[in-house]
Amino acid sequence: MKFFKHYIGIILIIIGAIVLISTRLSTLATHNWLLLTGLFLIVAGIVFHIRSIKHESNY
């Protein structure tokens, strides 16, 4: 579980990008909730990734 927890930020960013790509390639691009879900996943992934970097730092 620790290994998975270390990379949760990157995983969320990738899932958010996949959601945005899938809405663009399909006809679902007119649904704002799908676009906002992808945006939320990417922002959450960035926050978790920054937290994990700060947690590893000795400063």
ABEGO torsion letter per residue (X at the ends): XAAAAAAAAAAAAAAAAAAAAAAAABAAAABAAAAAAAAAAAAAAAAAAAAAAAAABAX
